[in-house]
Amino acid sequence: MNIILLTPDDWLDDRVAVLTDRRHQHVRGVIKASTGDSLRVGLIDGECGSGRVIMSNDCETRLEITLDQPAPPRHPCDIVLALPRPKMLRRVLRTVAEMGVVNLHLIHSARVEKSFWQSPLLSQEKIRAALLAGLERSGDTRLPTVSLHHRFRPFVEDQLPELIDNRTCCIAHPNAAVGLDEQSGKAIIMLGPEGGFVPFEVELAQSIGASAVHLGQRILSVDTAVTAALARTANLQSA
């Protein structure tokens, strides 16, 4: 935990926050902070800053809060991802939070098993918990927005054009002639499931303006592909 994330419910008054849950246990048991120590803190979806320990006992930790720093910069790309199998989903959610992604769209595709949509990990509570874990690891405060789309074609035909707006849209395809790292400007990156998008899906995305790109010569697992795509595009600038 590289930042203590605060919610509006934590505040005792306009300067002091009280921790009584796992964050308190982390401060006491892992950081072993003493009165007067300063910790990195942030308000969820707000600013970052510092929290000076003014009291800590077995039951609670009280911090005097100063929020005077912006959250880290956002990643320039949004992700459209075919819903991965549940064991990978939590890792993907943490990764997009760690990398500062603003929007993650989880979509259905031909190679996504329908049972994946029944996973309890898709509950708002579980999604939020995984995202918060990513923020705590990276020292960020801004939660990505996660949207669920149960049908591929309506998403691509009706919603993707509005999402693209004036951005580049790239769809990962191993046979593409152009690499993702050759793109410029803010983008939407479409990543398929295990086995990739089927030809119809690639063609449909291309019909509304997506460009096929590859992520390199190797075939990557879904969670590795997400990390690789975000790493390769982290420094893209607005066109």
Contacts in CASP RR format, 6 or more apart in sequence:
PFRMAT RR
TARGET T0000
AUTHOR 0000-0000-0000
METHOD contacts of the structure
MODEL  1
MNIILLTPDDWLDDRVAVLTDRRHQHVRGVIKASTGDSLRVGLIDGECGS
GRVIMSNDCETRLEITLDQPAPPRHPCDIVLALPRPKMLRRVLRTVAEMG
VVNLHLIHSARVEKSFWQSPLLSQEKIRAALLAGLERSGDTRLPTVSLHH
RFRPFVEDQLPELIDNRTCCIAHPNAAVGLDEQSGKAIIMLGPEGGFVPF
EVELAQSIGASAVHLGQRILSVDTAVTAALARTANLQSA
1 23 0 8 1.000
1 26 0 8 1.000
1 30 0 8 1.000
1 136 0 8 1.000
1 137 0 8 1.000
2 40 0 8 1.000
2 136 0 8 1.000
2 137 0 8 1.000
2 138 0 8 1.000
2 139 0 8 1.000
3 40 0 8 1.000
3 41 0 8 1.000
3 42 0 8 1.000
3 48 0 8 1.000
3 135 0 8 1.000
3 136 0 8 1.000
3 139 0 8 1.000
3 140 0 8 1.000
3 141 0 8 1.000
4 19 0 8 1.000
4 23 0 8 1.000
4 26 0 8 1.000
4 27 0 8 1.000
4 39 0 8 1.000
4 40 0 8 1.000
4 41 0 8 1.000
4 42 0 8 1.000
4 51 0 8 1.000
4 63 0 8 1.000
5 23 0 8 1.000
5 41 0 8 1.000
5 42 0 8 1.000
5 43 0 8 1.000
5 44 0 8 1.000
5 132 0 8 1.000
5 135 0 8 1.000
5 136 0 8 1.000
5 141 0 8 1.000
6 17 0 8 1.000
6 41 0 8 1.000
6 42 0 8 1.000
6 43 0 8 1.000
6 44 0 8 1.000
6 65 0 8 1.000
7 43 0 8 1.000
7 44 0 8 1.000
8 43 0 8 1.000
10 17 0 8 1.000
10 18 0 8 1.000
10 19 0 8 1.000
11 17 0 8 1.000
11 18 0 8 1.000
11 65 0 8 1.000
12 18 0 8 1.000
12 62 0 8 1.000
15 64 0 8 1.000
15 65 0 8 1.000
16 54 0 8 1.000
16 62 0 8 1.000
16 63 0 8 1.000
16 64 0 8 1.000
16 65 0 8 1.000
17 41 0 8 1.000
17 51 0 8 1.000
17 62 0 8 1.000
17 63 0 8 1.000
17 65 0 8 1.000
18 60 0 8 1.000
18 61 0 8 1.000
18 62 0 8 1.000
18 63 0 8 1.000
19 27 0 8 1.000
19 60 0 8 1.000
19 61 0 8 1.000
19 62 0 8 1.000
19 63 0 8 1.000
20 59 0 8 1.000
20 60 0 8 1.000
23 61 0 8 1.000
24 56 0 8 1.000
24 59 0 8 1.000
24 60 0 8 1.000
24 61 0 8 1.000
27 33 0 8 1.000
27 39 0 8 1.000
27 53 0 8 1.000
27 56 0 8 1.000
27 61 0 8 1.000
28 56 0 8 1.000
28 58 0 8 1.000
28 61 0 8 1.000
31 37 0 8 1.000
31 39 0 8 1.000
33 39 0 8 1.000
33 53 0 8 1.000
33 56 0 8 1.000
33 61 0 8 1.000
34 53 0 8 1.000
34 56 0 8 1.000
35 53 0 8 1.000
35 54 0 8 1.000
35 55 0 8 1.000
35 56 0 8 1.000
36 52 0 8 1.000
36 53 0 8 1.000
36 54 0 8 1.000
37 52 0 8 1.000
37 53 0 8 1.000
38 50 0 8 1.000
38 51 0 8 1.000
38 52 0 8 1.000
38 53 0 8 1.000
39 50 0 8 1.000
39 51 0 8 1.000
39 52 0 8 1.000
39 53 0 8 1.000
39 63 0 8 1.000
40 48 0 8 1.000
40 49 0 8 1.000
40 50 0 8 1.000
40 51 0 8 1.000
40 139 0 8 1.000
41 48 0 8 1.000
41 49 0 8 1.000
41 50 0 8 1.000
41 51 0 8 1.000
41 63 0 8 1.000
41 65 0 8 1.000
41 67 0 8 1.000
42 48 0 8 1.000
42 49 0 8 1.000
42 67 0 8 1.000
42 141 0 8 1.000
43 67 0 8 1.000
43 141 0 8 1.000
44 132 0 8 1.000
44 135 0 8 1.000
44 141 0 8 1.000
44 143 0 8 1.000
45 141 0 8 1.000
45 142 0 8 1.000
45 143 0 8 1.000
46 67 0 8 1.000
46 71 0 8 1.000
46 141 0 8 1.000
46 142 0 8 1.000
47 67 0 8 1.000
47 68 0 8 1.000
47 69 0 8 1.000
47 70 0 8 1.000
47 71 0 8 1.000
47 141 0 8 1.000
48 67 0 8 1.000
48 69 0 8 1.000
48 70 0 8 1.000
48 71 0 8 1.000
48 139 0 8 1.000
48 141 0 8 1.000
49 65 0 8 1.000
49 66 0 8 1.000
49 67 0 8 1.000
49 68 0 8 1.000
49 69 0 8 1.000
50 65 0 8 1.000
50 66 0 8 1.000
51 63 0 8 1.000
51 64 0 8 1.000
51 65 0 8 1.000
51 66 0 8 1.000
52 63 0 8 1.000
52 64 0 8 1.000
52 66 0 8 1.000
53 61 0 8 1.000
53 62 0 8 1.000
53 63 0 8 1.000
54 62 0 8 1.000
54 63 0 8 1.000
54 64 0 8 1.000
55 61 0 8 1.000
55 62 0 8 1.000
56 62 0 8 1.000
71 140 0 8 1.000
71 141 0 8 1.000
71 142 0 8 1.000
72 100 0 8 1.000
72 138 0 8 1.000
72 139 0 8 1.000
72 140 0 8 1.000
74 100 0 8 1.000
74 101 0 8 1.000
74 102 0 8 1.000
74 142 0 8 1.000
75 99 0 8 1.000
75 100 0 8 1.000
75 101 0 8 1.000
75 102 0 8 1.000
75 230 0 8 1.000
75 233 0 8 1.000
75 234 0 8 1.000
76 185 0 8 1.000
76 186 0 8 1.000
76 187 0 8 1.000
76 233 0 8 1.000
76 234 0 8 1.000
76 236 0 8 1.000
76 237 0 8 1.000
76 238 0 8 1.000
77 101 0 8 1.000
77 186 0 8 1.000
77 187 0 8 1.000
77 188 0 8 1.000
77 189 0 8 1.000
77 229 0 8 1.000
77 230 0 8 1.000
77 233 0 8 1.000
77 236 0 8 1.000
78 101 0 8 1.000
78 102 0 8 1.000
78 103 0 8 1.000
78 104 0 8 1.000
78 105 0 8 1.000
78 163 0 8 1.000
78 187 0 8 1.000
78 188 0 8 1.000
78 189 0 8 1.000
79 96 0 8 1.000
79 101 0 8 1.000
79 103 0 8 1.000
79 104 0 8 1.000
79 105 0 8 1.000
79 188 0 8 1.000
79 189 0 8 1.000
79 191 0 8 1.000
79 226 0 8 1.000
79 229 0 8 1.000
79 230 0 8 1.000
80 105 0 8 1.000
80 107 0 8 1.000
80 160 0 8 1.000
80 163 0 8 1.000
80 188 0 8 1.000
80 189 0 8 1.000
80 190 0 8 1.000
80 191 0 8 1.000
81 92 0 8 1.000
81 104 0 8 1.000
81 105 0 8 1.000
81 106 0 8 1.000
81 107 0 8 1.000
81 190 0 8 1.000
81 191 0 8 1.000
81 192 0 8 1.000
81 222 0 8 1.000
81 226 0 8 1.000
82 106 0 8 1.000
82 107 0 8 1.000
82 108 0 8 1.000
82 109 0 8 1.000
82 111 0 8 1.000
82 112 0 8 1.000
82 191 0 8 1.000
82 192 0 8 1.000
82 193 0 8 1.000
82 196 0 8 1.000
82 197 0 8 1.000
82 222 0 8 1.000
83 89 0 8 1.000
83 106 0 8 1.000
83 107 0 8 1.000
83 108 0 8 1.000
83 109 0 8 1.000
83 112 0 8 1.000
83 116 0 8 1.000
83 117 0 8 1.000
83 193 0 8 1.000
84 92 0 8 1.000
84 116 0 8 1.000
84 193 0 8 1.000
84 194 0 8 1.000
84 222 0 8 1.000
84 223 0 8 1.000
85 113 0 8 1.000
85 116 0 8 1.000
85 194 0 8 1.000
85 222 0 8 1.000
86 116 0 8 1.000
86 119 0 8 1.000
86 121 0 8 1.000
88 221 0 8 1.000
88 222 0 8 1.000
88 223 0 8 1.000
89 119 0 8 1.000
89 121 0 8 1.000
89 122 0 8 1.000
89 130 0 8 1.000
90 121 0 8 1.000
90 126 0 8 1.000
90 130 0 8 1.000
91 223 0 8 1.000
92 222 0 8 1.000
92 223 0 8 1.000
92 226 0 8 1.000
93 104 0 8 1.000
93 127 0 8 1.000
93 130 0 8 1.000
93 131 0 8 1.000
93 134 0 8 1.000
93 146 0 8 1.000
94 130 0 8 1.000
94 131 0 8 1.000
94 133 0 8 1.000
94 134 0 8 1.000
94 137 0 8 1.000
95 134 0 8 1.000
95 223 0 8 1.000
95 226 0 8 1.000
95 227 0 8 1.000
95 230 0 8 1.000
96 104 0 8 1.000
96 131 0 8 1.000
96 144 0 8 1.000
96 226 0 8 1.000
96 230 0 8 1.000
97 130 0 8 1.000
97 131 0 8 1.000
97 132 0 8 1.000
97 133 0 8 1.000
97 134 0 8 1.000
97 135 0 8 1.000
97 138 0 8 1.000
97 140 0 8 1.000
97 143 0 8 1.000
97 144 0 8 1.000
98 134 0 8 1.000
98 135 0 8 1.000
98 137 0 8 1.000
98 138 0 8 1.000
98 140 0 8 1.000
99 138 0 8 1.000
99 227 0 8 1.000
99 230 0 8 1.000
99 231 0 8 1.000
99 234 0 8 1.000
100 138 0 8 1.000
100 140 0 8 1.000
100 142 0 8 1.000
100 144 0 8 1.000
101 144 0 8 1.000
101 230 0 8 1.000
102 142 0 8 1.000
102 144 0 8 1.000
102 145 0 8 1.000
103 144 0 8 1.000
103 145 0 8 1.000
103 147 0 8 1.000
103 163 0 8 1.000
104 144 0 8 1.000
104 145 0 8 1.000
104 146 0 8 1.000
104 147 0 8 1.000
105 146 0 8 1.000
105 147 0 8 1.000
105 149 0 8 1.000
105 155 0 8 1.000
105 163 0 8 1.000
106 122 0 8 1.000
106 146 0 8 1.000
106 147 0 8 1.000
106 148 0 8 1.000
106 149 0 8 1.000
107 149 0 8 1.000
107 152 0 8 1.000
107 155 0 8 1.000
108 114 0 8 1.000
108 117 0 8 1.000
108 149 0 8 1.000
108 150 0 8 1.000
108 151 0 8 1.000
108 152 0 8 1.000
109 152 0 8 1.000
109 192 0 8 1.000
109 193 0 8 1.000
109 196 0 8 1.000
109 197 0 8 1.000
109 198 0 8 1.000
109 201 0 8 1.000
110 152 0 8 1.000
110 197 0 8 1.000
110 198 0 8 1.000
110 200 0 8 1.000
110 201 0 8 1.000
111 192 0 8 1.000
111 193 0 8 1.000
111 194 0 8 1.000
111 195 0 8 1.000
111 196 0 8 1.000
111 197 0 8 1.000
111 198 0 8 1.000
112 193 0 8 1.000
117 148 0 8 1.000
117 150 0 8 1.000
120 126 0 8 1.000
121 127 0 8 1.000
121 130 0 8 1.000
122 148 0 8 1.000
127 146 0 8 1.000
128 143 0 8 1.000
131 143 0 8 1.000
131 144 0 8 1.000
131 146 0 8 1.000
132 143 0 8 1.000
134 140 0 8 1.000
135 141 0 8 1.000
135 142 0 8 1.000
135 143 0 8 1.000
149 155 0 8 1.000
149 159 0 8 1.000
152 201 0 8 1.000
152 204 0 8 1.000
153 204 0 8 1.000
156 201 0 8 1.000
156 204 0 8 1.000
156 205 0 8 1.000
156 208 0 8 1.000
157 204 0 8 1.000
157 208 0 8 1.000
160 169 0 8 1.000
160 188 0 8 1.000
160 205 0 8 1.000
160 208 0 8 1.000
160 210 0 8 1.000
161 208 0 8 1.000
163 188 0 8 1.000
164 188 0 8 1.000
164 208 0 8 1.000
164 209 0 8 1.000
166 239 0 8 1.000
167 185 0 8 1.000
167 186 0 8 1.000
167 187 0 8 1.000
167 188 0 8 1.000
167 239 0 8 1.000
168 183 0 8 1.000
168 184 0 8 1.000
168 185 0 8 1.000
168 186 0 8 1.000
168 187 0 8 1.000
168 188 0 8 1.000
168 211 0 8 1.000
168 239 0 8 1.000
169 187 0 8 1.000
169 188 0 8 1.000
169 190 0 8 1.000
169 205 0 8 1.000
169 208 0 8 1.000
169 209 0 8 1.000
169 210 0 8 1.000
169 211 0 8 1.000
170 180 0 8 1.000
170 183 0 8 1.000
170 187 0 8 1.000
170 188 0 8 1.000
170 189 0 8 1.000
170 190 0 8 1.000
170 210 0 8 1.000
170 211 0 8 1.000
170 212 0 8 1.000
170 213 0 8 1.000
171 190 0 8 1.000
171 197 0 8 1.000
171 202 0 8 1.000
171 205 0 8 1.000
171 206 0 8 1.000
171 210 0 8 1.000
171 211 0 8 1.000
171 212 0 8 1.000
171 213 0 8 1.000
172 180 0 8 1.000
172 189 0 8 1.000
172 190 0 8 1.000
172 191 0 8 1.000
172 192 0 8 1.000
172 196 0 8 1.000
172 197 0 8 1.000
172 212 0 8 1.000
172 213 0 8 1.000
172 214 0 8 1.000
172 215 0 8 1.000
172 225 0 8 1.000
172 229 0 8 1.000
173 196 0 8 1.000
173 197 0 8 1.000
173 202 0 8 1.000
173 212 0 8 1.000
173 213 0 8 1.000
173 214 0 8 1.000
174 196 0 8 1.000
174 214 0 8 1.000
174 219 0 8 1.000
175 212 0 8 1.000
175 214 0 8 1.000
176 212 0 8 1.000
176 213 0 8 1.000
176 214 0 8 1.000
177 212 0 8 1.000
177 214 0 8 1.000
178 211 0 8 1.000
178 212 0 8 1.000
178 213 0 8 1.000
178 214 0 8 1.000
179 213 0 8 1.000
179 214 0 8 1.000
179 215 0 8 1.000
179 216 0 8 1.000
180 189 0 8 1.000
180 213 0 8 1.000
180 214 0 8 1.000
180 215 0 8 1.000
180 229 0 8 1.000
180 232 0 8 1.000
180 233 0 8 1.000
181 232 0 8 1.000
181 233 0 8 1.000
182 213 0 8 1.000
183 211 0 8 1.000
183 213 0 8 1.000
183 233 0 8 1.000
183 236 0 8 1.000
184 236 0 8 1.000
184 237 0 8 1.000
184 239 0 8 1.000
185 236 0 8 1.000
185 237 0 8 1.000
185 238 0 8 1.000
185 239 0 8 1.000
186 236 0 8 1.000
186 237 0 8 1.000
186 238 0 8 1.000
186 239 0 8 1.000
187 233 0 8 1.000
187 236 0 8 1.000
189 229 0 8 1.000
189 233 0 8 1.000
190 197 0 8 1.000
190 205 0 8 1.000
190 210 0 8 1.000
191 222 0 8 1.000
191 225 0 8 1.000
191 226 0 8 1.000
191 229 0 8 1.000
192 222 0 8 1.000
192 225 0 8 1.000
193 222 0 8 1.000
194 221 0 8 1.000
194 222 0 8 1.000
197 205 0 8 1.000
202 212 0 8 1.000
206 212 0 8 1.000
215 225 0 8 1.000
215 228 0 8 1.000
215 229 0 8 1.000
215 232 0 8 1.000
220 228 0 8 1.000
END
